[in-house]
Amino acid sequence: MAVNIEGNVACVVAIGELDAASAPALIEALGRARPDGRTIHLDLEGVTFIDSSGIRVIAQEMRTSDERAATFAVTAASKPVRRLFEMTGLDAALA
């Protein structure tokens, strides 16, 4: 997972499969992006598959951001990810 920080905005970019094997890397990347109340943009355009582990990490980040009054949004999502977000009700995270 890549984390690109510019000013007060951190962009986390995920590529490939977001599943139980890669979810810890996403948690770590989001943790690096979160300090100091930064706005977090999650780019999932390059994600080809996402399972419940990935959904759980994103849902938790949404809750954490709400609790901290921080901004979190999925700024790009591949078609399969977008469809899954719509089915699970996470489409509110899509910017």
C-alpha positions as YAML, in Angstrom:
chain: A
units: angstrom
residues:
- id: 1
  name: MET
  ca: [0.00, 0.00, 0.00]
- id: 2
  name: ALA
  ca: [1.34, 3.40, -0.92]
- id: 3
  name: VAL
  ca: [0.73, 6.47, 1.24]
- id: 4
  name: ASN
  ca: [1.21, 9.82, -0.45]
- id: 5
  name: ILE
  ca: [0.98, 12.89, 1.79]
- id: 6
  name: GLU
  ca: [0.57, 16.41, 0.47]
- id: 7
  name: GLY
  ca: [-0.13, 19.03, 3.09]
- id: 8
  name: ASN
  ca: [-3.12, 17.96, 5.17]
- id: 9
  name: VAL
  ca: [-4.29, 15.27, 2.71]
- id: 10
  name: ALA
  ca: [-3.06, 11.68, 2.70]
- id: 11
  name: CYS
  ca: [-3.86, 9.41, -0.22]
- id: 12
  name: VAL
  ca: [-3.67, 5.67, 0.43]
- id: 13
  name: VAL
  ca: [-3.47, 3.62, -2.76]
- id: 14
  name: ALA
  ca: [-4.35, -0.07, -2.77]
- id: 15
  name: ILE
  ca: [-3.69, -2.39, -5.71]
- id: 16
  name: GLY
  ca: [-4.65, -6.00, -6.40]
- id: 17
  name: GLU
  ca: [-6.66, -8.06, -3.95]
- id: 18
  name: LEU
  ca: [-7.88, -6.66, -0.66]
- id: 19
  name: ASP
  ca: [-8.47, -9.73, 1.48]
- id: 20
  name: ALA
  ca: [-7.38, -11.34, 4.76]
- id: 21
  name: ALA
  ca: [-3.77, -11.50, 3.56]
- id: 22
  name: SER
  ca: [-3.54, -7.82, 2.57]
- id: 23
  name: ALA
  ca: [-5.91, -6.24, 5.14]
- id: 24
  name: PRO
  ca: [-3.10, -5.80, 7.73]
- id: 25
  name: ALA
  ca: [-1.11, -3.77, 5.19]
- id: 26
  name: LEU
  ca: [-4.14, -1.52, 4.63]
- id: 27
  name: ILE
  ca: [-4.58, -1.08, 8.39]
- id: 28
  name: GLU
  ca: [-0.91, -0.10, 8.68]
- id: 29
  name: ALA
  ca: [-1.12, 2.33, 5.74]
- id: 30
  name: LEU
  ca: [-4.25, 3.99, 7.14]
- id: 31
  name: GLY
  ca: [-2.50, 4.31, 10.50]
- id: 32
  name: ARG
  ca: [0.42, 6.13, 8.85]
- id: 33
  name: ALA
  ca: [-2.01, 8.42, 7.02]
- id: 34
  name: ARG
  ca: [-4.18, 9.29, 10.03]
- id: 35
  name: PRO
  ca: [-1.98, 11.44, 12.37]
- id: 36
  name: ASP
  ca: [-2.74, 15.08, 13.00]
- id: 37
  name: GLY
  ca: [-6.31, 14.99, 11.68]
- id: 38
  name: ARG
  ca: [-5.37, 14.62, 8.04]
- id: 39
  name: THR
  ca: [-8.01, 14.11, 5.40]
- id: 40
  name: ILE
  ca: [-7.67, 10.56, 4.10]
- id: 41
  name: HIS
  ca: [-8.46, 9.62, 0.52]
- id: 42
  name: LEU
  ca: [-8.50, 5.91, -0.22]
- id: 43
  name: ASP
  ca: [-7.87, 5.00, -3.86]
- id: 44
  name: LEU
  ca: [-9.24, 1.55, -4.72]
- id: 45
  name: GLU
  ca: [-9.18, 1.94, -8.51]
- id: 46
  name: GLY
  ca: [-6.53, -0.77, -8.82]
- id: 47
  name: VAL
  ca: [-8.30, -3.25, -6.52]
- id: 48
  name: THR
  ca: [-9.54, -6.27, -8.45]
- id: 49
  name: PHE
  ca: [-11.09, -8.17, -5.53]
- id: 50
  name: ILE
  ca: [-12.28, -7.28, -2.06]
- id: 51
  name: ASP
  ca: [-13.64, -9.60, 0.62]
- id: 52
  name: SER
  ca: [-15.14, -9.12, 4.07]
- id: 53
  name: SER
  ca: [-11.70, -8.45, 5.58]
- id: 54
  name: GLY
  ca: [-11.23, -5.43, 3.32]
- id: 55
  name: ILE
  ca: [-14.78, -4.23, 3.90]
- id: 56
  name: ARG
  ca: [-14.25, -4.52, 7.67]
- id: 57
  name: VAL
  ca: [-11.08, -2.38, 7.55]
- id: 58
  name: ILE
  ca: [-12.81, 0.32, 5.50]
- id: 59
  name: ALA
  ca: [-15.91, 0.31, 7.72]
- id: 60
  name: GLN
  ca: [-13.69, 0.64, 10.80]
- id: 61
  name: GLU
  ca: [-11.81, 3.55, 9.24]
- id: 62
  name: MET
  ca: [-15.14, 5.25, 8.51]
- id: 63
  name: ARG
  ca: [-16.13, 4.87, 12.20]
- id: 64
  name: THR
  ca: [-12.72, 6.06, 13.42]
- id: 65
  name: SER
  ca: [-12.88, 9.11, 11.19]
- id: 66
  name: ASP
  ca: [-16.40, 9.94, 12.39]
- id: 67
  name: GLU
  ca: [-15.32, 9.63, 16.02]
- id: 68
  name: ARG
  ca: [-12.39, 11.99, 15.40]
- id: 69
  name: ALA
  ca: [-14.43, 14.38, 13.23]
- id: 70
  name: ALA
  ca: [-11.92, 13.69, 10.45]
- id: 71
  name: THR
  ca: [-12.56, 13.37, 6.73]
- id: 72
  name: PHE
  ca: [-12.32, 9.97, 5.06]
- id: 73
  name: ALA
  ca: [-13.46, 9.13, 1.54]
- id: 74
  name: VAL
  ca: [-12.93, 6.49, -1.09]
- id: 75
  name: THR
  ca: [-11.97, 8.71, -4.00]
- id: 76
  name: ALA
  ca: [-11.65, 6.04, -6.67]
- id: 77
  name: ALA
  ca: [-12.98, 2.50, -6.89]
- id: 78
  name: SER
  ca: [-12.87, -0.19, -9.52]
- id: 79
  name: LYS
  ca: [-16.17, -1.48, -10.88]
- id: 80
  name: PRO
  ca: [-16.19, -4.64, -8.69]
- id: 81
  name: VAL
  ca: [-15.42, -2.60, -5.57]
- id: 82
  name: ARG
  ca: [-18.06, 0.00, -6.39]
- id: 83
  name: ARG
  ca: [-20.66, -2.73, -6.91]
- id: 84
  name: LEU
  ca: [-19.79, -4.36, -3.57]
- id: 85
  name: PHE
  ca: [-19.96, -1.00, -1.79]
- id: 86
  name: GLU
  ca: [-23.42, -0.42, -3.23]
- id: 87
  name: MET
  ca: [-24.56, -3.90, -2.11]
- id: 88
  name: THR
  ca: [-23.23, -3.45, 1.44]
- id: 89
  name: GLY
  ca: [-24.32, 0.14, 1.98]
- id: 90
  name: LEU
  ca: [-20.77, 1.47, 2.11]
- id: 91
  name: ASP
  ca: [-21.38, 3.59, -0.95]
- id: 92
  name: ALA
  ca: [-21.69, 6.60, 1.40]
- id: 93
  name: ALA
  ca: [-17.88, 6.46, 1.60]
- id: 94
  name: LEU
  ca: [-17.53, 6.95, -2.16]
- id: 95
  name: ALA
  ca: [-16.58, 10.50, -3.11]
...
